[in-house]
Amino acid sequence: MNQSQSPANSRISCHVSECAFHNDQQNKCSLETITVGCCGPSTHKCECTECDSYRKK
């Protein structure tokens, strides 16, 4: 299946077109759920979090 035709989850917006789960046509994620992780020593700032479900196309 072409990634741009992956089913879109209307509850998860995504603007990372390089992700294998990105639905290009709707700017949504095709996963049912995602995992958010910490990429820094604390999560006091938005910049210290990331989508751990991300996979490169």
C-alpha positions as CSV (number, residue, x, y, z in Angstrom):
1,M,0.0,0.0,0.0
2,N,1.3,3.4,-0.9
3,Q,2.1,5.4,2.3
4,S,0.0,8.4,1.2
5,Q,-3.0,6.1,1.0
6,S,-2.5,4.6,4.5
7,P,-5.7,4.8,6.6
8,A,-5.8,8.0,8.5
9,N,-6.6,8.2,12.2
10,S,-8.7,11.4,12.6
11,R,-7.6,11.7,16.2
12,I,-3.8,11.9,15.6
13,S,-2.6,14.9,13.5
14,C,0.8,14.6,12.0
15,H,2.9,16.9,9.9
16,V,6.0,14.7,9.6
17,S,5.9,13.5,6.0
18,E,9.1,11.5,6.5
19,C,7.4,9.1,8.8
20,A,6.3,5.7,7.5
21,F,2.9,6.1,9.3
22,H,2.1,9.5,7.9
23,N,-1.0,9.9,5.7
24,D,0.1,12.5,3.2
25,Q,-3.4,13.4,1.9
26,Q,-4.9,14.2,5.3
27,N,-1.8,15.1,7.5
28,K,-2.8,12.4,10.0
29,C,-1.1,9.3,11.5
30,S,-2.2,5.9,10.3
31,L,-1.5,4.2,13.6
32,E,-4.3,3.5,16.1
33,T,-2.2,4.9,19.0
34,I,1.2,6.5,19.3
35,T,3.8,6.5,22.1
36,V,5.2,9.8,23.3
37,G,8.7,9.6,24.8
38,C,11.2,11.8,26.6
39,C,14.3,12.8,24.7
40,G,15.9,14.9,27.5
41,P,16.6,14.7,31.2
42,S,13.1,16.1,32.0
43,T,9.8,16.8,30.4
44,H,9.4,20.4,31.6
45,K,9.5,21.7,28.0
46,C,7.7,20.5,24.9
47,E,11.1,20.2,23.2
48,C,12.0,17.4,25.5
49,T,9.3,15.1,24.1
50,E,9.0,13.2,20.8
51,C,6.9,10.6,19.1
52,D,8.5,7.2,19.9
53,S,6.3,5.6,17.3
54,Y,8.1,7.4,14.4
55,R,9.6,5.2,11.7
56,K,11.6,6.6,8.8
57,K,10.0,5.9,5.4
